[in-house]
Amino acid sequence: MHIPSLKDAVSADEWQLRCDLAACYRLVALYGWSDLVFTHISARVPGPEHHFLINPYGLMFDEITASSLVKVDAGCNKLSESPFPVNPAGFVIHSAVHAARPDVLCVLHTHTRAGVAVSAQRAGVLPISQQSTFVLGSLAYHDYEGVAFRDDEKPRLVADLGSANFLVLRNHGLLTAGKSIADAFLNMYIFESTCQIQIAAQSGAQTADHLTQVNPKIVQGVAESMRVQTGGLGGAFVWPSLIRKLDRLGTDYKT
C-alpha cells in the first residue's frame, strides 16, 4: 500500500505532529491496547483553525503513517484529499473534548479488557497501587449512554470530564487527555497499568477487604502535587525513549 508523502505539503509543525501521532498509534498497537480499527487518537493541528488529525478508518494501528493520517474539521469532515474514509461517529467524543478543553492537544481512547472491566465496576478505580494515586488525582467518570455517536451526549460528557485528564467511560473504556501527544500516551500507560493491577489484585483477593488501600491523605497529597506539577516529564524523558524503541523496530511510521 503506497501512500504519497505529505512531508513537503504541510508545515514543519504539522509534519512533526503527524510523526508523533503516527508513533502514538504504533505504540498503542505495540502495547496491546488497540481494538482492531474501533478506537481513535486525535490531535489538534497547530494554528488558529480548529483542525485535527485522526486515523484513516479501516487501517490497523500498526499500519498508520504520518502521511496516512487524515486532517478533519470539528465535524470530522475531510479537509484534504485522502484515499481513506474517516469515522465521524468515532470522533464525537474527541471533538467534544477538544471543543471544551483548549488546553488539550491530544485525546486518546481505548477499549482494553482491563479498562472496560474496571469501567464496569461500581467503585471504579481503587486506591490500591502507586499508579492509581496518579490517576485518582485527575479522574472523572461518564455514565454509558450507548454507542457514542450522538451530538446531544457531548454536553454531559464534557461536564463530567471537567478539568480532569483521566476519564472512565462507564461500561465502555478509558480516555486520557494531554497537552501533548506524549502526555496523553503516558497518561494512558499509567491508566492502563492501574486497571491491570486492580484486576490482578482483585483476582487474588478473597474479598475486597483483603485489598490494602492507600491512605487517603497520600492520595490527596499526590493530587495536590499533580495540580502544581508543570515539568512535563513525559515529553522530556519518556517520549524520546519510546521513539527510540519504535525506531529500532522500523521507521516507516514517519513516512
N, C-alpha and C positions, 0 to 999 in steps of 0.2 A: 504494500500500500504506500504509494508515493504521495507525499503532501508537500507542495512547494513551500519553501522557507519564507517567513514573513519578516525576517530579521532586518532587511533593508526597507521594509514597507511601513514600519511602525517606529515610534520614538525609542530612544535608548532606554528610557524609564519603563515604557510598556514592554519592551523585549525582556528586560530583567524580570519584570513581574511575571511574564509568561514562563520564563525559565524556572522561576521559583514555584509557581503554581503547578507546572508540569511535574517538578520534583516532588511536590507535596502529594500529588496523585500517585506517583510511583511509590512513595514511601508508605502511603496508606495501603496500597496493594502489598508491598513487601512485608508489612507488619500484620497482614491478615485481617484488616478492618473493612475491606471493600465488600459490597453486596452485589456481585455481578456488575450491572450498569445502573443500579437503582438508587444511588445516593449522589450527592453533589458537593463540590467545594467551589466557592465563588470568591472572587477578589475584585475590589474596586480599582478601576483603571485611574492612574494619576491624571489630574486635570479638573476643570470646572464642570465638565459634563458628568452626568450620572450614568456612566458606562461601566460594565462589569465583564469579567471573563468567567466562562463556565465550560464544563466539559461537553464535547460533542456527544450527543445521545447515541448510544449504541456501541461506543468504544469501551473496552475494558480499561480499568485504571492503569494497568501496566502497558497499555498501548499509547497513552496520551503523550503528546509532544507539545512544545511551546507553540508551534505553528498550527496545530490542530485545535487548540482552544478557540472558542467562539466568543466574539465580542457582542454583547447584547445591551439593550437599554433596560430601564427599570421594569418594563413589562415583558422582558425576555424576548424581545423582537431582535432578530439578527441585524447587525449594523454593517456587516461586511460580507463579501462573498465567501461561502463555505459549502463544501460538498456534503456537510453533515447537518442533520437536524438538531434542534435543541428541545429540551423538555420544559415548556412553560410551567407545567404543574409542579415540577421539581424545584422551580425557582421561587415559588410562592413564599416559603419560609425564609429563604435567603433575602429576597427583595424586601420583606417586611423588616428584617433585622438591619439591613443596610440603610433603609429609609429612616429608621428610628434612631440609629446609632452612628452618627458621622465619625465617631472615634474608631469604628470598626472597619478595618480594611479587608479582613478575610473571615468567612463563615464556613465552618467545617461540620458536616452532619454525617453520622454513621448509624448503621443498624446491626452492630455486632451482637453476638449471642449474649455476652456478659452485660453489655449495655442495656439491651432490651430486657434481660432478666431483672436487673436492678430497677429499671423503669417500671416494672410490673409489681414491685414490692411496695406495700403501703407506706413503710417507713422510709423508703428511698435510700439515699446514701447514708451509711452509718459511719460514725467517727471511730473506726477500728483500725486505722492504719495511718502512718505518716502521710502517705499520698492523699488520703481522704481529707486531711486537715487543710491542704491547699485548695481542694475543690470546694469544701464547705465554706471557705472564706468568700466565695463569689458564686454561689449556687442558687438557681431558681428552678421552678417546676411549671410545666404547662400540661393541663389535662388533655387526654386524647379526644379528638373531635372527628375521627375518621381520617381517611387519606387526605393529606393537606394540599388540596388544590383549590380551595375556595378563598376568595379575597376577604370575605367577611370574618375569617378567623384571624386575620392579621392584627387588628387592634388588641384582641385578647392575648395573642402570643407576645406582642411587644410589651404589653402591660405586665405580663408575668415575668418576662425577661428583665425588665428594668435596666439597671446598670451592671447586671451580672455578666460574667464571661463563660459560665458553665450552665447549660440548660438540660434538664432531664425532660424529654418529651415522653410523657407517661404512655406505657404500652407501645412504644414506638422506637425510641433510641436516644442518642446523645447528640448534643450540639455544643460547639465551642466557638467563641468569637475572639478575635485578636487584632491588635493594632498593626500587626504584620502577619504574613503567612507563617513565619517561624513561630510566632507566639500562638497562633491558632493550632498549629500542629503540636507544639509542646504541651499546650493545654489538653489536647485530646489524648496525648500519650499518658499524661497524669490521670485523666478522667477514666480512660480505658483500664489502666493499671488498677485504679481504685475499685472499679467494678469487678475485675477479675479476682482481685484479692478478697473482696467481700463474698463473692460466690464460693470461692475456695474455702474461706473461713467458715461460712455457714454450712458447707457440706461436711465439715469435720467436727462441728459442734452439735451436741445432743439437743440443746435448746438455745434460744437467744441469750439466756442468762450465762451461758458458757463463754460468750464473747466478751473480751475486755475492751471497754470503750475508753477513748482518750478523754482525759479530764476536760470538761467544758471550758475552763479558764485557758487551757493551752490552745484549744480550737479557736477561741476568741482572740487570743494573742496572735495566732497566725493570720487571722482575718485582718486584724489591725495592721500587721506588718505588710500584708498584701496591698492594703489601701494606700500605703505611703511608699511602696516599692516602685521605683522608676528605672531600675537598672537595665531591664531588657536582657537578662542573662540568656534567654533562649536564642535570640538573634546573635548575640556576641559570641557564644561558646558552643551551644548545642547544634544550631543550624549548620554552621560550616562543617562540623564533623559529620553530620548526616549527608551533606552534599558530597563530601569525600567518600563516604560509604557508597552512595549511588554511583559516583564516577568510577569506582573500582569495578562495578558491575556492568558499566556501559554508560555512554554519554549521549545516546540517541534521543533522550528526552529533551535535549537542548536544541534540537533541530526544528 
